């Protein structure tokens, strides 16, 4: 098998789980494969990183999914492979009639996708992606949708928290070498949506229309040393080749005793030729202490604008601790703490691209309604766990803004409801039946529909938004949140609620199911 065919098999429509295909064939055999279905994609819990947790998530991955859907279909190679699948007794798993149907209808042209915009703040149990259309193909979409959107949402959320810790400082994603295979491409994209300014990932940078960023490695200095030359000569060679972008990694030998003095010599040589250095990078040691000392020496040497890039297993909590330490220690060392902090730039790698502490987002894709005789009939997954009881029916969601203009709740209800017209809006707890809030019209400044149709009739309903638009979505939504929701530790719980109509329907379905069990 040639590499092009192999890539097509592993990245095309067979990028799915086997049970999606066997279920689709069951629907086909039962004659319900074309019955219109409604699936909800949502997540159940915010990422919990161990010693700290998120109070919100950032939605990402939608446009990547739509790109995939545009190209995905069952071709001859896919069908040939499936035709050769045998069960335990050597019989074909897939019948010729089903494979013929896949040849004709095995694409996503008849699906409709409604979703939130990428970059927006999202919360548990609120539908963030909805898929409507023929049951079999809506089922086949599940695995890929979850793979792409769950992962990018996870990384975008981590990046947003890191951005919150470092404020307006330049933030770069450096994680490709520690990423999980080609997931590093999706991870870099999600990191930029979540708040990073740039990535070191060259190919993905070009795909996003951004310049790739990076410095040099320890190996460069080691090479010069192995050739009997000096760290200074290594730095000078780099500066000679990249005089406008000279940023030197100074911790290969000793950051303060060797790297920094040699960097300053090179910086002075650059200035004599009419160039200004970018700065230095620290990748090991006590980064806060070193940043204070390096900042002082750079000032004394006449380079007050040179930046200090910090890297080495950074995340939101590490950056917070570095800033706290600088504020406490800088005055004792004769330095202005704010000046030190202002010149910092961050390169984040492993802990961002792997979402250290929370390896996966618990996003799920659940059937919630089937269209029968032109009407939507609610479907529900029952469970011994109350938290896993899904919200049934053909639904949508709204964001409620209070009189201050702050986002105060996300409301889930049936698609034909109009909460904006209610004089008193009742917001019910999704699990605890007697817990609710009532908001009068004057207490509400805006009711915003959250989901828009993004895919219909075989393609996007609008041009793909720019990266800048996606980043702007994140910034705007975070500004609408109360600061308690943004806390790193024990964030305030944002309210997710159900309409009265949806809650009543959910309770009634549960009652009918229990009555059936007793019979």
C-alpha positions in Angstrom: 0.0 0.0 0.0 1.5 3.4 -1.0 1.8 6.2 1.5 -0.9 8.3 -0.2 -3.5 5.5 0.1 -2.4 4.8 3.7 -2.9 8.4 4.6 -6.3 8.4 2.9 -7.4 5.4 4.9 -6.1 6.6 8.3 -7.1 10.3 8.0 -10.3 10.1 5.8 -13.7 8.8 6.7 -12.3 5.6 8.3 -10.8 7.8 11.0 -13.5 6.4 13.2 -14.4 3.6 15.6 -15.6 0.2 14.3 -18.8 0.3 16.3 -19.9 3.4 14.4 -19.9 1.4 11.2 -21.6 -1.7 12.7 -24.3 0.5 14.2 -24.8 2.3 10.9 -25.3 -1.1 9.2 -27.8 -2.1 11.9 -29.8 1.1 11.1 -29.6 0.2 7.4 -30.9 -3.3 8.0 -33.7 -2.0 10.2 -34.7 0.6 7.5 -34.1 3.5 9.8 -30.8 4.7 8.4 -32.3 7.7 6.7 -34.5 8.7 9.7 -33.7 12.2 10.9 -31.8 12.3 14.2 -30.5 14.9 16.5 -27.2 14.4 18.4 -25.9 16.8 21.1 -22.2 17.3 21.8 -21.3 18.6 25.2 -18.9 18.1 28.1 -19.7 17.1 31.6 -17.0 18.7 33.8 -14.4 21.4 33.6 -10.7 20.3 33.4 -9.4 19.5 36.9 -5.6 19.7 37.0 -5.2 18.3 40.5 -4.2 21.3 42.7 -6.3 23.7 40.6 -9.2 23.6 38.1 -10.9 25.5 35.4 -14.1 27.5 35.8 -14.8 27.7 32.1 -13.6 26.1 28.8 -12.8 27.7 25.4 -14.5 26.0 22.4 -12.1 25.1 19.6 -11.8 22.7 16.7 -15.0 23.3 14.9 -13.4 24.7 11.7 -11.0 21.8 11.6 -13.9 19.4 11.8 -15.7 21.2 8.9 -12.6 21.1 6.8 -12.5 17.3 7.4 -16.2 16.8 6.7 -15.8 18.6 3.3 -13.4 16.0 2.1 -14.6 12.8 3.9 -16.5 10.2 2.0 -16.4 6.4 1.3 -14.3 5.7 -1.8 -13.3 2.4 -3.5 -10.3 1.8 -1.2 -12.4 2.3 2.0 -15.1 0.0 0.7 -12.7 -2.6 -0.5 -11.2 -2.7 3.0 -14.6 -2.9 4.7 -15.7 -5.7 2.3 -12.8 -7.8 3.5 -13.7 -7.6 7.2 -14.7 -11.0 8.6 -16.5 -12.0 11.8 -15.3 -14.8 14.2 -16.7 -17.4 11.8 -15.2 -16.0 8.7 -18.4 -14.3 7.4 -18.3 -10.8 6.0 -19.1 -8.2 8.6 -20.6 -5.8 6.1 -23.2 -6.8 3.5 -22.9 -5.7 -0.2 -26.1 -3.7 0.0 -24.9 -1.6 2.9 -21.5 -1.0 1.2 -23.4 0.0 -2.0 -25.4 2.5 0.1 -22.2 3.9 1.6 -20.8 4.3 -1.9 -23.7 6.5 -2.8 -24.6 8.2 0.5 -21.5 7.8 2.6 -20.7 11.5 3.0 -22.0 14.3 5.2 -23.9 16.4 2.6 -27.2 15.7 4.2 -26.2 16.7 7.7 -26.9 20.0 9.4 -24.4 21.2 12.1 -25.3 23.9 14.5 -22.5 25.1 16.8 -21.1 27.9 18.9 -18.3 30.0 17.4 -14.8 28.9 18.1 -13.0 30.8 20.8 -16.2 31.3 22.8 -16.5 30.4 26.5 -18.4 27.2 27.1 -19.8 25.4 30.2 -20.7 21.8 31.2 -23.9 20.2 29.9 -24.6 22.9 27.4 -24.8 21.7 23.8 -21.8 23.2 22.0 -22.2 21.2 18.7 -25.5 19.8 17.4 -25.8 17.4 14.5 -29.1 16.8 12.7 -29.6 14.5 9.7 -29.8 10.9 8.6 -29.2 8.6 11.5 -26.5 6.4 10.0 -24.2 9.2 8.8 -24.8 11.3 12.0 -23.7 8.3 13.9 -20.6 7.8 11.8 -19.5 11.4 12.5 -19.3 10.9 16.3 -15.8 9.7 16.7 -14.1 12.3 14.5 -16.1 15.1 16.0 -15.2 14.2 19.5 -11.5 13.6 18.6 -11.0 17.0 16.9 -13.2 19.2 19.1 -12.5 17.7 22.5 -8.8 17.9 22.1 -8.6 21.4 20.7 -11.1 22.6 23.4 -8.9 21.1 26.1 -5.7 22.8 24.8 -7.4 26.1 24.1 -8.7 26.1 27.7 -5.2 25.5 29.1 -3.8 28.2 26.9 -6.4 30.6 28.0 -5.5 30.0 31.7 -1.8 30.5 30.9 -2.7 33.7 29.1 -4.6 34.9 32.2 -1.5 34.3 34.3 0.9 36.1 32.0 -1.3 39.1 31.3 -0.5 41.0 28.1 3.1 39.6 27.8 4.2 37.8 24.6 3.2 34.2 24.9 4.6 31.5 22.5 3.7 27.8 22.2 6.8 25.6 22.1 5.3 22.1 22.5 5.6 20.3 19.2 8.5 18.0 20.3 6.5 16.8 23.3 3.1 16.6 21.5 1.3 13.4 20.7 2.1 12.8 17.0 0.4 15.0 14.5 -1.9 16.2 17.3 0.8 18.8 17.7 -0.7 20.6 14.7 -4.2 20.8 16.2 -2.7 21.6 19.6 -0.8 24.6 18.2 -3.9 25.9 16.5 -5.9 25.5 19.7 -3.2 27.2 21.7 -3.3 30.3 19.5 -7.1 30.4 19.7 -6.8 30.1 23.5 -4.4 33.0 23.9 -0.9 32.3 22.6 0.5 34.9 20.2 2.7 32.5 18.2 3.9 28.9 17.9 7.2 27.4 17.0 5.4 24.9 14.8 6.5 26.0 11.3 3.9 24.2 9.2 1.0 25.1 11.4 2.2 28.7 11.6 2.0 29.0 7.9 -1.4 27.4 7.8 -2.6 30.0 10.3 -1.0 32.9 8.5 1.5 33.6 11.4 5.3 33.8 11.4 6.8 30.9 13.3 8.8 31.8 16.3 11.9 30.3 18.0 15.4 30.9 19.4 18.3 28.4 19.2 19.0 25.2 21.1 21.7 24.2 23.6 23.0 22.0 20.8 24.3 25.0 18.9 26.5 26.1 21.8 27.5 22.5 22.4 28.6 22.2 18.8 30.9 25.2 19.0 32.4 23.9 22.3 33.0 20.4 20.8 34.9 22.1 18.0 37.2 23.7 20.5 35.5 27.1 20.2 33.7 29.2 22.8 30.2 30.1 23.8 30.9 33.7 22.8 31.9 32.6 19.3 28.7 30.5 19.1 26.6 33.5 20.1 28.5 35.8 17.7 27.9 33.4 14.8 24.2 33.3 15.5 24.1 37.1 15.7 26.0 37.6 12.5 23.5 35.4 10.6 20.4 36.8 12.4 21.3 40.4 13.4 17.6 41.6 13.5 16.4 38.6 15.5 19.1 37.9 17.9 17.7 36.2 21.0 20.3 34.1 22.8 19.8 31.0 25.1 22.3 31.7 27.9 22.1 28.7 30.2 24.1 26.1 28.4 27.2 26.6 30.7 26.2 29.1 33.5 23.5 31.7 33.0 25.0 34.5 35.1 28.8 33.8 35.0 29.1 32.8 31.3 26.0 33.1 29.2 24.9 36.6 30.2 28.4 38.2 29.9 29.0 36.7 26.5 25.5 37.7 25.3 26.2 41.3 26.4 29.5 41.3 24.4 27.6 40.2 21.3 24.8 42.7 21.9 27.4 45.5 22.0 28.9 44.3 18.8 25.4 44.3 17.2 24.7 47.8 18.4 28.0 49.1 17.0 26.7 47.8 13.6 23.3 49.5 14.0 21.3 46.6 15.3 19.4 46.1 18.5 19.2 42.7 20.2 15.9 41.0 21.0 17.0 39.6 24.3 18.0 36.4 26.1 16.3 33.1 27.1 16.4 31.2 30.3 15.5 27.5 30.2 16.7 26.1 33.6 17.3 27.0 37.2 15.4 29.4 39.5 13.7 31.4 36.7 12.4 34.1 39.0 15.8 34.7 40.7 17.6 34.6 37.4 15.2 37.0 35.7 15.9 39.5 38.5 19.6 39.2 38.1 19.6 39.2 34.3 17.3 42.2 34.2 19.7 44.2 36.5 22.7 43.4 34.4 21.0 44.2 31.1 20.0 47.6 32.5 23.5 48.3 33.7 24.9 47.3 30.3 22.6 49.7 28.5 20.0 47.3 27.2 16.8 48.2 29.1 14.5 47.1 26.2 16.0 43.6 25.8 13.4 41.0 26.7 13.9 37.9 28.9 12.2 34.8 27.6 11.3 32.2 30.2 10.7 28.6 29.3 11.1 25.1 30.9 7.8 23.4 31.9 5.8 26.5 32.4 2.1 26.5 33.0 -0.5 28.9 34.6 0.5 28.1 38.2 4.3 28.3 37.5 4.0 31.7 35.9 1.9 32.9 38.8 4.5 31.7 41.3 7.3 33.4 39.2 5.5 36.7 39.3 4.9 36.4 43.1 8.5 35.6 43.7 9.8 38.5 41.6 7.5 40.9 43.4 8.8 39.8 46.7 12.5 39.3 45.9 13.3 42.1 43.4 13.3 45.0 45.9 15.7 43.0 48.2 18.0 42.7 45.2 17.9 46.3 44.2 15.5 45.8 41.2 12.2 47.2 40.3 9.8 44.2 40.3 7.4 45.7 37.8 10.2 46.4 35.4 11.4 42.9 35.6 8.0 41.5 35.0 7.3 43.9 32.1 10.3 42.6 30.1 9.3 38.9 30.5 8.1 36.8 27.6 7.0 33.2 28.0 7.6 30.1 25.9 5.2 27.3 27.1 5.7 23.7 25.9 5.0 20.3 27.4 2.4 21.3 30.0 0.3 23.2 27.5 0.4 20.8 24.5 -0.3 17.8 26.7 -2.8 19.7 29.0 -0.7 18.5 32.0 -2.9 17.4 34.9 -6.0 16.8 32.7 -5.3 14.5 29.8 -8.7 14.5 28.1 -11.9 16.5 28.0 -15.0 14.5 28.9 -16.9 15.5 25.8 -19.8 13.2 24.7 -22.0 12.9 21.7 -25.5 11.7 22.6 -28.7 11.0 20.6 -31.4 13.3 22.1 -34.2 13.1 19.5 -35.6 11.3 16.5 -38.0 12.7 14.0 -41.1 10.5 13.7 -43.9 11.5 11.4 -42.5 15.0 11.1 -42.3 15.5 14.9 -39.2 15.4 17.1 -39.5 12.6 19.7 -37.2 13.0 22.7 -34.6 10.3 23.3 -32.8 9.8 26.6 -30.0 7.9 28.1 -30.9 6.6 31.5 -28.2 5.9 34.1 -27.7 5.1 37.7 -25.7 8.3 37.9 -27.9 11.4 38.1 -25.0 13.4 36.6 -25.1 11.3 33.5 -28.8 11.8 32.8 -28.8 13.7 29.5 -31.2 16.5 28.6 -33.6 15.1 25.9 -35.3 16.6 22.9 -34.7 18.9 19.9 -33.0 21.7 21.8 -31.0 24.9 21.6 -29.2 27.1 24.2 -29.1 30.8 25.2 -26.7 32.9 27.3 -28.4 35.2 29.8 -26.8 38.5 30.6 -27.8 40.3 33.8 -28.5 44.0 34.3 -24.7 44.7 34.6 -24.2 43.1 31.2 -22.4 40.1 32.7 -23.0 36.6 31.7 -25.0 35.1 34.5 -26.3 31.7 33.2 -26.5 29.5 30.1 -30.0 28.2 29.6 -30.9 25.0 27.7 -34.4 24.5 26.3 -36.4 23.3 23.4 -35.8 24.9 20.0 -39.3 26.4 19.8 -39.0 28.3 23.1 -38.4 32.0 23.2 -37.0 32.9 26.7 -36.3 36.5 25.6 -40.1 37.1 25.5 -40.7 35.9 29.1 -41.7 38.5 31.7 -40.2 36.2 34.4 -37.6 33.8 33.3 -37.3 30.6 35.4 -33.9 28.9 35.4 -33.9 25.4 36.8 -31.0 23.4 38.1 -30.4 20.6 35.6 -30.4 17.8 38.3 -32.0 19.1 41.5 -35.6 19.7 40.7 -36.5 22.2 43.4 -33.5 24.4 42.9 -34.2 27.4 40.6 -33.7 31.1 40.0 -36.3 33.6 38.8 -35.1 36.6 36.8 -37.5 39.5 36.0 -37.2 41.1 32.6 -35.6 44.3 34.1 -32.9 42.1 35.6 -31.9 40.8 32.1 -30.0 43.0 29.7 -29.7 40.4 26.9 -30.7 36.9 25.9 -28.3 35.6 23.3 -28.8 32.5 21.1 -25.6 30.5 21.4 -25.8 28.1 18.4 -25.9 29.0 14.7 -26.1 26.8 11.6 -22.5 26.4 10.4 -22.9 23.4 8.0 -25.9 22.6 5.7 -26.5 21.2 2.2 -22.9 19.8 2.0 -20.9 22.8 3.0 -20.3 25.8 5.3 -23.1 28.3 5.6 -20.5 31.1 5.8 -16.8 31.6 5.1 -14.4 30.2 7.7 -13.7 33.0 10.2 -10.2 34.4 10.6 -7.9 33.5 13.4 -8.2 37.0 14.7 -12.0 36.7 14.9 -11.7 33.5 16.9 -9.2 35.1 19.4 -11.5 38.1 19.7 -14.4 35.8 20.6 -12.4 34.5 23.5 -11.4 37.9 24.7 -15.0 39.3 24.5 -16.5 36.3 26.4 -14.0 36.4 29.2 -14.7 40.1 29.7 -18.4 39.2 30.3 -17.5 36.7 33.1 -17.4 37.6 36.7 -13.8 37.5 38.0 -14.7 34.6 40.4 -15.2 32.3 37.4 -11.7 33.1 36.2 -10.0 32.1 39.5 -7.3 29.5 39.3 -8.3 27.9 42.6 -11.9 27.0 43.5 -13.5 29.1 40.8 -17.0 30.3 41.2 -19.6 27.9 39.7 -21.2 29.4 36.6 -24.9 28.6 36.4 -26.1 26.2 33.7 -29.9 25.9 33.8 -32.9 24.3 32.1 -36.2 25.9 31.0 -39.3 24.8 32.8 -40.6 23.0 29.7 -37.4 21.0 29.3 -37.2 20.1 32.9 -40.8 18.9 33.0 -40.2 16.8 29.9 -37.1 15.3 31.4 -38.8 14.4 34.6 -41.7 12.9 32.7 -39.4 10.7 30.6 -37.7 9.4 33.7 -41.0 8.7 35.3 -42.2 6.7 32.3 -39.0 4.7 32.2 -39.2 3.8 35.8 -42.9 2.9 35.5 -42.0 0.6 32.6 -39.3 -1.1 34.7 -41.8 -1.7 37.5 -44.2 -3.3 35.1 
